[in-house]
Amino acid sequence: MLACDTERGRTLHVYYDQGASLSRAEDALHVHADTVVQRTDRVAQLLGPD
C-alpha cells in the first residue's frame, strides 16, 4: 500500500508541476494518460468531497 500511495503522491506532484496538463504529466511520468487519471481520481476519493 505504501508503494501505491507513493506513486499517487508523485503523480499528483508531477501533474501540478506540469500545469495540470494530463499529456505533459503522462510524458513526465512515462505512463499512459489513463494511469494518471486513475491515480488522481483515487487521491480525490481518499480526500473526500470539497
Secondary structure, 3 states (H helix, E strand, C coil): CHHHHHHHHHHHHHHHHCCCCHHHHHHHHCCCHHHHHHHHHHHHHHHCCC
